[in-house]
Amino acid sequence: MQEITGNTRIFGILADPIHHVKTPQGINRLLRERQIDGVMVPFHVSVDGLEAMVQGLRQMHNLAGFVVTVPHKTAMSSVCDELTPAAARIGAVNVVRRTPEGRLIGGILDGDGFVAGLRRNGIEPCGRSAYLAGAGGAASAIAFALAQAGVTRLTIANRTPEKALELIGRIALDFPDLPLNAGTDDPSGHDLVVNGTSLGLRAGDALPLDVERLSAAQMVAEIIMQPAETPLLIAARKKGCRIHFGAPMLSCQIELMAAFMGALNGDERVESAMPNGAAA
């Protein structure tokens, strides 16, 4: 790591737990490669402490921005001063830029990163039916991205069915012709099966869906990066499914995240970093 001085710009990542995060490694590698005087550090903050933490971050004049992950993505959308159109529509934030005045502008890149990761590994969602477990921040972003990518049908299953129905209602506004269903834990009958929850991150977590209903014709994708091979992926492999790890979702976002936070060009506007347009 390069020497940290009083001129070094600070970037952070907010999470709970924090041990599993891989973003600092990716961002710091990019900063080194581009010879940018900056460093990303992890900030371990609980749900109860999020608002106070964010208010403190506003006062850090050398803070350029921060990444937001489990479990703060949905809550962060209500703490920011501005949201990009994508973040406002999805109701979640996974990257924040701090302006010189201390205003926080939130964006969401999870969905774009997930679909880009699929395509990088030869999985094209267009023309396939998809089952998504989860309706939280990351899952919502993935749901919109899958719809945008051209899936033929999308089923969303969540432990709280009302959250799945609420997400379906929001997607239907933008994609009125896409067949949408609230599902159960049964993923059968879909080409692509996605875990958009945090289940599998902690030892002893329940499985996010009924793995006994998987078949060898299905592709099963994760968003969890550590462990790389989650219990869901282990079970899916045993069923003969093609599996897709969580790491590509992040690797496809690293440069976009850095650009959004202004790391790649100090004068870069938020709009230019976001494929979905200007901040609202």
Summary of the structure (lengths in Angstrom):
residues: 280
radius of gyration: 18.4
end to end distance: 36.3
largest distance: 56.7
contacts: 969
relative contact order: 0.15
helix: 34%
strand: 19%
